[in-house]
Amino acid sequence: MTKRPRLVVITGATRGLGRHITDRFLKTGDNLVLIARTGPDLDSVAAACSQGGRFGSRVHCFPADLSDPAIVPGLVAAVRAQAGDPDILINNAAVQGPVGPLVQNDWEEWQQCVNVCLLSPVRLCREFLPAMIGKRFGRIVNISGGGATSPRPYFTSYATAKAGLVRFSETLAGEVAGRGVTVNCVAPGVMNSALTRHILCAGEACAGSMEFARARDLMQDDLHNEERAADLVHFLTTDACRHVNGKLISAVWDSWETLPAMTPSALAGDVYTLRRVVPESREEGKR
């Protein structure tokens, strides 16, 4: 019996990691809802997706600026009317936000970063989740980023938003546990992307010497982290990972191919989650 194509919503679908995720789901014949800020970019990607009809996917495009979370209900209504309720939601869209000391950041730019990287993803989850629960199937994958697991000076808006997204994902995963829906995060690793170019444009004085040097080096390397991150995103939506829920998985550093072999009890603890470190868990706390 042939399985029906899944409907996959991907935000930030036209560039960088989003484009790699789009291509990955295209290869498995899934139907796609692509969301990005600019219509021409979406048209270009849609044309490339349908070229020669290689994979038989249906591609729907929706220009939307997620810096305003208030547009999300209307966007969701348009997606439902044209494509239906999605089986999978990939919250990939992101902006770097202002770079530099908090007291020097433009406040509107700071808020816009939080809107794009946290509030709009949360609202998309809220709008699409009831239908997923109703059919007892859904996969939500939220893309994490630098600053989610450790302090990142001079990137307060981006780090705050991404840390919030990871904690939100873990919390939501607890709400939907046992209802056929999973919510996970992917840490994609460093990439040669528009976010990296933003750091270079901000300059060393704003970004700090370490961040600036890393961004400069990245522009000269081809790490292929996008492909591995896209593979992990797709992997988390497969039946093999139906028991993986509420986790933050690194595409680069974690042996995520072994996730299907991990038992639910092994995944039920603190592994692949954000937790507070107390002195008793360190050697110095035992002296």
C-alpha positions in Angstrom: 0.0 0.0 0.0 1.4 3.3 -1.1 1.6 5.9 1.7 0.1 9.3 0.9 2.5 12.2 0.6 2.9 14.2 3.8 2.3 18.0 3.8 5.3 19.9 5.2 5.4 23.5 6.1 8.9 25.1 6.0 9.5 28.7 7.0 12.6 30.6 5.7 12.5 28.1 2.8 14.3 29.9 0.1 17.9 30.4 1.4 20.6 28.7 3.4 19.5 25.8 5.6 15.8 26.3 4.6 16.6 25.6 1.0 18.5 22.5 1.9 15.5 21.3 4.1 13.2 22.0 1.2 15.3 19.9 -1.2 15.5 17.1 1.4 11.8 16.7 1.7 11.3 17.2 -2.0 13.4 14.0 -2.6 11.0 11.9 -0.6 8.0 13.1 -2.5 6.4 15.2 0.2 4.1 18.0 -0.6 5.5 21.4 0.5 4.3 24.7 1.8 7.1 27.1 1.5 7.1 30.4 3.5 9.6 33.2 3.0 9.6 37.0 3.0 10.0 37.6 -0.7 7.8 36.4 -3.5 10.4 36.3 -6.2 12.7 34.1 -4.2 9.7 31.7 -3.5 8.9 31.7 -7.2 12.5 30.8 -8.1 12.6 27.9 -5.6 9.1 26.7 -6.7 10.3 26.6 -10.3 13.4 24.7 -9.4 11.3 22.2 -7.3 8.9 21.5 -10.2 11.6 21.4 -13.0 11.0 18.2 -14.9 8.5 17.0 -12.3 11.3 14.8 -10.9 9.7 13.9 -7.5 6.0 14.5 -8.1 5.6 16.9 -5.1 3.0 19.7 -5.0 4.6 23.0 -3.9 2.6 25.9 -2.5 4.3 29.3 -1.8 3.3 32.0 0.7 5.2 35.2 1.0 5.0 36.3 4.6 7.1 38.6 7.0 7.2 36.7 10.3 8.6 39.8 12.1 4.9 40.5 12.8 3.4 37.5 14.6 -0.1 39.0 14.1 0.0 37.9 10.5 0.2 34.2 11.5 -3.5 33.4 11.8 -4.2 34.8 8.3 -1.2 33.0 6.9 -2.4 29.7 8.5 -5.9 30.2 7.1 -4.5 30.7 3.6 -2.3 27.6 3.9 -5.3 25.5 5.0 -7.5 26.9 2.2 -4.9 26.1 -0.5 -3.1 23.1 0.8 -4.8 21.7 3.9 -3.5 21.0 7.4 0.2 20.1 7.6 1.6 16.9 9.0 4.9 18.5 9.6 6.0 22.0 10.6 9.6 23.1 10.3 10.2 26.5 12.0 13.5 27.5 10.3 13.1 31.3 9.6 15.5 33.4 11.5 17.3 36.8 11.6 20.5 37.6 13.5 19.1 40.7 15.2 21.3 43.6 16.4 24.9 42.8 17.1 26.7 44.6 19.8 26.2 45.6 23.5 22.6 45.5 24.5 22.6 49.2 25.6 23.5 50.1 22.0 21.1 47.9 20.2 18.2 49.3 18.2 15.1 48.3 20.3 12.8 47.7 17.3 15.4 45.5 15.7 15.8 43.6 19.0 12.1 43.0 19.2 11.9 41.9 15.5 14.5 39.2 16.1 12.5 37.8 19.0 9.3 38.0 16.8 10.9 36.0 13.9 12.9 33.5 16.0 10.5 32.9 18.9 7.0 34.4 18.8 6.0 33.6 15.2 7.2 30.0 15.6 5.2 29.6 18.8 2.1 31.0 17.1 2.5 28.7 14.1 2.7 25.8 16.5 -0.4 27.0 18.3 -2.4 27.4 15.1 -1.4 24.1 13.5 -1.3 21.9 16.6 -5.0 21.2 17.0 -5.3 19.4 13.6 -2.2 17.4 14.3 -3.6 16.2 17.7 -7.0 15.5 16.0 -5.5 13.1 13.5 -3.0 11.8 16.1 0.0 12.6 13.9 2.3 15.6 13.8 6.0 16.4 13.7 7.3 19.8 14.7 11.0 20.6 14.3 12.3 24.0 15.5 15.7 25.2 14.5 17.9 26.2 17.4 21.0 28.5 17.1 24.0 30.1 18.8 23.3 31.2 22.3 20.6 28.6 23.1 22.8 26.5 25.3 25.5 28.9 26.5 25.9 32.7 26.9 26.6 34.6 23.7 27.7 38.2 24.5 26.7 40.9 21.9 23.9 38.7 20.5 21.3 39.1 23.2 18.2 39.1 21.1 19.2 36.1 19.0 20.5 34.1 22.0 17.4 35.0 24.1 15.0 34.0 21.3 16.7 30.7 20.5 17.0 29.7 24.2 13.3 30.5 24.6 12.5 28.4 21.5 14.3 25.4 22.9 12.6 25.6 26.3 9.2 26.2 24.6 9.8 23.1 22.5 10.6 20.9 25.5 7.6 22.2 27.3 5.2 21.8 24.4 6.6 18.3 23.9 5.4 17.4 27.4 1.9 18.7 26.6 1.5 16.6 23.5 3.3 13.4 24.7 1.2 10.3 23.9 -1.0 12.1 21.4 0.9 11.2 18.2 2.8 14.5 18.0 6.5 15.1 18.6 8.3 18.4 19.1 12.1 18.6 18.8 14.8 21.1 18.1 17.8 20.8 15.8 21.1 22.7 16.5 22.4 22.9 12.9 26.0 24.0 13.7 27.9 26.9 12.1 27.1 27.6 8.5 28.2 29.9 5.7 24.9 31.8 5.7 23.3 35.3 5.6 23.4 35.2 9.4 27.2 34.8 9.3 27.5 37.6 6.7 25.5 39.8 9.1 28.2 39.3 11.7 30.9 40.4 9.3 28.9 43.5 8.3 28.5 44.4 12.0 32.3 44.4 12.4 34.7 43.1 15.1 34.0 46.0 17.5 30.3 45.0 17.7 30.5 41.2 17.4 33.6 40.7 19.5 36.9 39.3 18.3 36.0 35.6 18.7 32.7 35.8 16.9 34.1 38.0 14.1 37.1 35.7 13.5 34.9 32.6 13.4 32.5 34.3 10.9 35.5 35.4 8.7 36.8 31.8 8.7 33.4 30.4 7.9 33.2 32.5 4.7 36.3 30.7 3.5 35.2 27.2 4.3 32.6 24.8 3.0 31.6 22.7 6.0 28.5 21.1 4.5 26.7 21.4 7.8 23.5 22.5 6.0 23.2 19.0 4.4 23.7 17.2 7.6 21.3 19.5 9.5 18.7 19.0 6.7 19.1 15.2 7.0 18.6 15.3 10.7 15.4 17.5 10.4 14.0 15.0 7.9 15.1 12.0 10.1 13.2 13.4 13.1 10.0 13.3 11.1 10.2 9.6 10.2 8.6 6.7 11.9 12.0 5.6 13.2 12.0 8.7 15.5 8.4 8.5 16.7 9.6 8.0 20.3 12.0 11.0 20.2 10.2 14.0 21.8 11.3 17.2 23.6 14.9 16.9 22.6 17.6 19.3 21.3 19.8 17.3 18.9 23.1 18.7 17.4 23.4 17.8 13.7 27.2 18.1 13.9 28.2 16.8 17.4 25.6 14.1 18.2 25.4 10.6 16.9 21.8 11.1 15.9 21.7 8.1 13.6 21.6 5.9 16.7 18.4 7.6 18.1 16.1 4.8 16.8 18.1 2.3 18.9 17.6 4.3 22.1 14.7 3.0 24.2 11.9 5.4 25.4 13.2 5.0 29.0 16.7 6.0 27.9 15.3 9.1 26.2 13.1 10.0 29.1 15.8 11.6 31.2 17.9 14.7 30.8 19.8 13.6 27.8 19.6 16.1 24.9 17.8 18.7 27.0 18.6 22.1 28.7 19.2 21.7 32.4 20.7 23.7 35.3 24.1 22.6 36.6 24.3 22.5 40.4 27.6 22.2 42.4 26.7 18.7 43.5 27.0 17.5 39.9 30.6 18.8 39.6 33.6 17.5 41.3 34.2 20.7 43.2 30.7 20.3 44.8 31.7 17.0 46.2 34.8 18.2 48.1 
